[in-house]
Each structure stands twice: as structure tokens, then as C-alpha cells.
Amino acid sequence: MEHLVDAEILMDFLADDLEYPIPVRMLYHGCDPLAVRLTFALPGDTPVTWYVARELLLEGLLRPAGEGDVRVLPAQSRHPDAVLIHIRVCEEEALFRSSAPPLLAFLDRTGMVVPVGREDLHPCFQEHLDDELDAIIRTSL
């Protein structure tokens, strides 16, 4: 069974009155079943990777979701088949618009690897969780 879903989609980077498409790599691994890795390749800059909860992306397709650094929400009527991803770090913000169908198709494929709501039952989840907790403990000592 394949434990990895990998795709690249174009999202619009929205800044002031400008918008331009950028490639965004989306990666989902069954051993980290709660997160989707989004790597944004901004022109002239080092790619930036964010880990976003899969459930947040799913909910944001239907209604505004998220509090804090990452928010996902359906776009306004001008782009009815789109979703906005708003990322904030301290005083910096970035807004991206994605067409909803390729995002939904990607998320559907993740559900074939690990069904939503069954993440804790995936064979390597506990091992991955143990490794992550060990790493956190090591860095805090």
C-alpha cells in the first residue's frame, strides 16, 4: 500500500493589487496522517514549507476554518470554486488562492491512504509519534 500522496498545484499568491501563480508542492505521508506539507516556491526566494492540518484544509473548503497562524476559507463570489489560505508569522502575512477541485482531489487521495478520523489506527502512526516526542524531549533537555 502506498503511504505517500504527492502533487504540485498552482496557487495564486495575492499581494496588494497583484496576483501571480506559483507552484505549490503538496505532500502527505501516512506516518504523519494529521498533516499536509505545503511547500511554496516564491519567485526569487527560498521555498517555504508549512505543515497544515489535513482537517483544516478539508473544513476550509466548506467554511472559514482555523485560528492563529493558518486560516483556510472559501473565496468570495468572484472565485466561487476557489479557497483562500492565509498564513501569518508575527507581522508577516501571505495570502494564497487555490482552485478548489485540485485541492479536493489531493485531499481525497490522502483519504485513500488514511481515512479521515482513523489517523491513530495507521500502522506507523504510533512509531512516528514516539519518534517525534523523543525528538522534542531531546531538544528541551
C-alpha positions as CSV (number, residue, x, y, z in Angstrom):
1,M,0.0,0.0,0.0
2,E,1.3,3.4,-1.0
3,H,1.7,5.7,2.1
4,L,2.5,8.9,0.2
5,V,0.5,11.4,-1.8
6,D,2.5,13.9,-3.7
7,A,1.2,16.6,-6.0
8,E,2.0,20.0,-7.4
9,I,-0.7,22.6,-8.0
10,L,-0.6,26.2,-9.0
11,M,-1.9,28.7,-6.4
12,D,-2.2,32.4,-6.9
13,F,0.0,34.5,-4.5
14,L,-2.1,37.6,-3.7
15,A,-0.1,40.7,-2.7
16,D,-1.6,44.2,-2.6
17,D,-3.3,44.6,-6.0
18,L,-1.1,41.9,-7.7
19,E,-1.6,38.2,-8.1
20,Y,0.7,35.7,-9.7
21,P,0.7,31.9,-9.9
22,I,3.3,29.9,-8.0
23,P,3.8,26.2,-7.8
24,V,3.0,24.6,-4.5
25,R,4.1,21.1,-3.7
26,M,1.6,19.2,-1.5
27,L,2.9,16.1,0.3
28,Y,1.0,13.8,2.6
29,H,2.6,10.8,4.4
30,G,0.6,8.1,6.1
31,C,3.1,8.0,9.0
32,D,2.2,11.7,9.7
33,P,-1.5,11.4,9.0
34,L,-2.7,14.6,10.5
35,A,-0.6,17.0,8.4
36,V,-0.2,18.1,4.8
37,R,3.1,19.6,3.9
38,L,2.8,22.6,1.6
39,T,6.0,24.0,0.0
40,F,5.5,27.4,-1.6
41,A,8.1,28.3,-4.3
42,L,8.0,32.0,-4.3
43,P,10.0,33.6,-7.2
44,G,13.5,34.7,-6.2
45,D,13.1,33.3,-2.7
46,T,14.0,30.0,-0.9
47,P,11.0,27.7,-0.9
48,V,9.0,27.8,2.3
49,T,7.3,24.8,3.8
50,W,4.3,24.8,6.1
51,Y,2.7,21.9,7.8
52,V,-1.1,22.3,7.8
53,A,-3.7,20.1,9.4
54,R,-5.4,18.0,6.8
55,E,-8.7,18.5,8.6
56,L,-8.2,22.3,8.5
57,L,-7.9,22.1,4.7
58,L,-11.0,19.9,4.4
59,E,-13.1,22.2,6.6
60,G,-11.8,25.3,4.8
61,L,-13.2,24.1,1.5
62,L,-16.7,24.5,3.0
63,R,-16.5,27.3,5.6
64,P,-13.9,29.5,7.3
65,A,-11.6,27.4,9.4
66,G,-8.6,27.9,11.6
67,E,-7.4,30.3,14.3
68,G,-4.0,31.7,14.6
69,D,-1.2,31.3,12.0
70,V,-3.1,29.4,9.3
71,R,-6.7,30.1,8.2
72,V,-8.5,28.4,5.2
73,L,-11.7,29.7,3.8
74,P,-13.8,29.6,0.7
75,A,-13.1,32.5,-1.6
76,Q,-15.7,35.2,-2.2
77,S,-18.2,35.1,-5.1
78,R,-15.7,36.4,-7.7
79,H,-14.0,33.0,-7.4
80,P,-16.7,30.6,-6.3
81,D,-14.6,27.4,-7.0
82,A,-11.6,28.7,-5.0
83,V,-10.2,28.5,-1.5
84,L,-8.0,31.0,0.3
85,I,-5.1,30.0,2.5
86,H,-4.0,32.8,4.8
87,I,-0.6,32.3,6.6
88,R,0.7,34.7,9.2
89,V,4.1,34.7,11.0
90,C,4.5,37.5,13.6
91,E,3.9,40.7,11.5
92,E,4.3,39.0,8.1
93,E,1.3,37.6,6.2
94,A,0.8,35.8,2.9
95,L,-2.4,35.0,1.1
96,F,-2.8,32.3,-1.5
97,R,-5.8,31.3,-3.6
98,S,-6.2,27.8,-4.9
99,S,-8.7,26.3,-7.2
100,A,-10.8,24.0,-5.0
101,P,-11.0,20.9,-7.4
102,P,-7.3,20.1,-7.4
103,L,-7.0,20.6,-3.7
104,L,-10.1,18.4,-3.1
105,A,-8.7,15.8,-5.4
106,F,-5.4,15.7,-3.4
107,L,-7.3,15.5,-0.1
108,D,-9.4,12.7,-1.5
109,R,-6.3,10.8,-2.3
110,T,-5.0,11.3,1.2
111,G,-8.2,9.6,2.5
112,M,-7.3,6.5,0.5
113,V,-4.0,6.3,2.4
114,V,-5.5,7.1,5.8
115,P,-9.3,7.7,6.2
116,V,-10.2,10.9,8.0
117,G,-11.0,10.1,11.6
118,R,-8.9,6.9,11.5
119,E,-5.4,8.5,11.7
120,D,-4.5,6.9,15.0
121,L,-5.0,3.5,13.6
122,H,-2.4,3.8,10.8
123,P,0.3,1.2,11.4
124,C,3.2,3.6,11.6
125,F,1.4,6.5,13.4
126,Q,2.4,5.4,16.9
127,E,6.0,4.8,15.9
128,H,6.2,8.2,14.2
129,L,4.6,9.9,17.2
130,D,7.1,8.2,19.5
131,D,10.0,9.4,17.4
132,E,8.6,13.0,17.3
133,L,8.1,13.0,21.1
134,D,11.6,11.7,21.7
135,A,13.0,14.5,19.4
136,I,11.0,17.1,21.4
137,I,12.3,15.8,24.7
138,R,15.9,15.7,23.5
139,T,15.8,19.3,22.3
140,S,14.2,20.5,25.5
141,L,16.9,19.0,27.7
